[in-house]
Amino acid sequence: MALSTIMAYVNVDCSGDTCLGAAVDLAEQFDAKLIGISAASLSWSHYAQDLSPRLIKELNAGVTKRLAATEDRFRRATKRVRRVEWRSAIAEPTTYVLQQARASDVVVVGRDRDDLVSDPLLGHLDPGDLVMQVGRPVLVVPPNVDSIKLKSIMVAWKDTREARRAIHDALPLLRKVQDVIVVEVIEEESHRSASHNRLEDVVSWLDGHGIAAVARVFHFPEHKDPMEKLWEYGADFLIAGAYGHARLREWVFGGFTHDLLKRSPQCVFLAH
């Protein structure tokens, strides 16, 4: 098992571009094909009846020009990658990536900086919607990270199908790193023995795939936030299942998944 094709989303407004550095690093380390992808669509549906066909054509021409400039940024950033491809369309970004992700093993997206606001008229890729619907693992890259050093990985374990899917999808990455730690957080000290038994099964399974790992159980009462403790380990990135459900066309996340998407200072490899 290997990563043969990586897809990286490039925003037309330049936000989240640091993910390109991470995607290039992954492509080089796995000798993988790198597909750059972008999309934008003017959100005029509520006043479309007031726009002339000529104006709509001019506005679409502007979007096409911006997508071409986005491709130029992608081409410049990926000169050292042996195999690259570009895909773009005038379309709603999340919907377009969901369609095209069939061609990839993993989708790399950048998390926007809090002080940057995306152009609301061009649409915006929602990493949360992507993770929950795409059927592929998603690597979310924070704005302060522009490269991937495969030295250490932390697996945030929870005995669920999402965590099992995530660790299975991450096997190519886990085989590349030097240090793997599998962590489970418990709220009651009385749960430690059962948690340790679960983690030993996971560590044994990884060993069967040629991956050496260690297990750690963290006790954090319900009213405390375990995220900072996890980040203290300084792993290159974290692997986790994404937990949530759909409600009235909106994805509602548990606190842990929400924190990983919004707050993690490290890259997060998520699968649902």
Residue pairs with C-beta under 8 A, 6 or more apart in sequence:
1 171
1 172
2 30
2 32
2 172
3 26
3 30
3 32
3 105
3 106
3 172
3 173
4 30
4 32
4 33
4 105
5 32
5 33
5 34
5 35
5 103
5 104
5 105
6 23
6 26
6 27
6 30
6 32
6 33
6 34
6 35
6 104
6 105
6 106
6 108
7 34
7 35
7 36
7 37
7 97
7 100
7 101
7 103
7 104
7 106
7 107
7 108
8 19
8 20
8 23
8 34
8 35
8 36
8 37
8 74
8 107
8 108
8 109
9 16
9 19
9 37
9 38
9 93
9 97
9 107
9 108
9 109
9 110
9 125
10 16
10 17
10 20
10 36
10 37
10 38
10 70
10 73
10 74
11 17
11 38
11 70
11 110
11 112
11 118
11 124
11 125
12 38
12 40
12 63
12 66
12 67
12 69
12 70
12 119
12 122
13 118
13 119
13 122
14 73
15 110
15 112
15 113
15 116
15 118
16 109
16 110
16 111
16 112
16 141
16 143
17 73
17 77
17 110
18 110
18 141
18 142
18 143
18 144
18 145
18 146
19 108
19 109
19 110
19 141
20 36
20 73
20 74
20 77
20 78
20 110
20 146
21 77
21 145
21 146
21 147
22 108
22 139
22 141
22 145
22 146
22 147
22 148
22 267
23 34
23 78
23 108
24 34
24 77
24 78
24 80
24 81
25 147
25 148
25 149
26 32
26 106
26 108
26 139
26 148
27 33
27 34
27 78
27 81
28 80
28 81
29 148
29 150
29 176
30 172
31 82
32 83
32 105
33 83
33 84
33 85
34 78
34 81
34 83
34 84
34 85
35 84
35 85
35 86
35 87
35 100
35 103
35 104
36 71
36 74
36 78
36 84
36 85
36 86
36 87
37 86
37 87
37 88
37 96
37 97
37 100
38 67
38 70
38 71
38 74
38 87
38 88
38 93
39 67
39 88
39 89
39 90
39 91
39 92
39 93
39 95
39 96
39 97
39 123
39 125
40 63
40 66
40 67
40 90
40 91
40 93
40 122
40 123
41 63
41 90
41 91
41 92
41 93
41 122
41 123
42 59
42 60
42 63
42 121
42 122
43 120
43 121
43 122
43 123
44 51
44 56
44 59
44 121
48 56
51 59
60 90
63 90
63 122
64 90
66 122
67 88
67 89
67 90
70 88
71 86
71 88
74 84
74 86
75 84
75 86
78 84
87 100
89 96
92 123
93 123
93 124
93 125
94 123
94 124
94 125
94 126
94 129
94 130
97 107
97 125
97 130
97 134
98 130
98 133
98 134
101 107
101 134
101 135
101 136
104 136
105 136
105 137
105 172
106 136
106 137
106 138
106 139
106 169
106 269
107 130
107 134
107 136
107 137
107 138
107 139
108 138
108 139
108 141
109 125
109 127
109 130
109 138
109 139
109 140
109 141
110 140
110 141
110 143
111 127
111 140
111 141
111 142
111 143
111 261
111 262
112 118
112 143
113 143
118 124
127 138
127 140
127 261
128 244
128 251
128 253
128 261
129 251
130 138
131 138
131 140
131 242
131 261
131 270
131 271
131 272
132 242
132 244
132 246
132 251
132 272
133 272
136 169
137 166
137 169
137 170
137 269
137 270
137 271
138 269
138 270
138 271
139 237
139 267
139 268
139 269
139 270
140 260
140 261
140 264
140 267
140 268
140 270
141 267
142 264
142 265
142 266
142 267
144 265
145 265
145 266
145 267
148 236
148 237
148 267
149 236
150 173
150 176
150 177
150 236
151 177
151 178
151 179
151 236
152 177
152 178
152 179
152 180
152 181
152 233
152 234
152 235
152 236
153 170
153 173
153 174
153 177
153 179
153 180
153 181
153 235
153 236
153 237
153 238
153 239
154 180
154 181
154 182
154 183
154 230
154 233
154 235
154 237
154 238
154 239
155 163
155 166
155 167
155 170
155 180
155 181
155 182
155 183
155 202
155 213
155 238
155 239
155 240
156 163
156 183
156 184
156 185
156 230
156 238
156 239
156 240
156 241
156 256
157 163
157 167
157 182
157 183
157 184
157 198
157 199
157 202
158 184
158 241
158 243
159 198
160 241
160 243
161 241
162 241
162 242
162 243
162 271
162 272
163 240
163 241
164 241
165 241
165 271
165 272
166 239
166 240
166 241
166 242
166 269
166 270
166 271
167 174
167 202
167 206
167 239
169 269
169 271
170 239
170 269
170 271
171 209
171 211
173 239
173 269
174 180
174 206
174 209
174 211
174 213
174 239
175 209
175 210
175 211
177 236
179 235
180 206
180 211
180 212
180 213
180 214
181 213
181 214
181 215
181 216
181 233
181 235
182 199
182 202
182 203
182 206
182 213
182 214
182 215
182 216
183 215
183 216
183 217
183 218
183 230
184 195
184 198
184 199
184 215
184 216
184 217
184 218
185 218
185 219
185 220
185 226
186 192
186 195
186 217
186 218
186 219
186 220
187 219
187 220
187 221
187 222
188 219
189 219
192 217
192 219
195 217
196 215
196 217
199 215
199 216
199 217
200 215
202 213
202 215
203 213
203 214
203 215
206 212
206 213
207 213
218 226
218 229
218 230
220 226
220 229
225 259
227 256
227 259
227 263
227 264
230 238
231 264
231 265
231 266
235 266
236 266
236 267
237 266
237 267
237 268
237 269
238 260
238 264
238 266
238 267
238 268
238 269
239 268
239 269
240 256
240 257
240 260
240 268
240 269
240 270
241 270
241 271
241 272
242 253
242 257
242 260
242 270
242 271
242 272
243 253
243 254
243 256
243 257
243 272
244 251
244 252
244 253
244 254
244 257
244 272
245 251
245 252
246 252
253 261
257 270
260 268
260 270
261 268
261 270
